[in-house]
């Protein structure tokens, strides 16, 4: 294990010119079974933080998803609970020297009813203000606010149509 994590270096190659190797002081090698296991062990305290705030969580590789229920009559308390959790996670990220991609931080309200009471809603995560999305990608599935999967089906149809077009454009030799 020690040889896998210690005394590593990395270099950059641009147009065939290689930089001097530099030591890697933090992080784990990616694209390996052991790398994924070590990463999951490393970020497992996030689960403890979320459970301490009574939130449901889904962790898959480097994808972290939180879940909580809201009702129009009680929106402030759960949102304060969520923002408190996100604040604790942000502190933990800082301590562990994680960089959070703010462009990938998003949320969606799932509802089969009108969500007018959420029209101008946002959540604070660190120094970022995150606004609700109309749909989100979760483990390869596009979920829309009405849980209709219309966006997902439309995306699959577009991809299939493009594939059929590409197959049709192939020229076969006699």
Secondary structure, 3 states (H helix, E strand, C coil): CHHHHCCEEECCEECCEECCCEEECCCCCCCCHHHHHHHHHHHCHHHHHHHHCCCEEEEECCEEEEECCCECCECHHHHHHHHHHHHHHHHHHHHCCCCCCHHHCCECCCCCCCCHHHCCCEEEECCEEEEECCEEEECCEEEECCCCCHHHHHHHHHHHHHHHHHHHHCCCCC
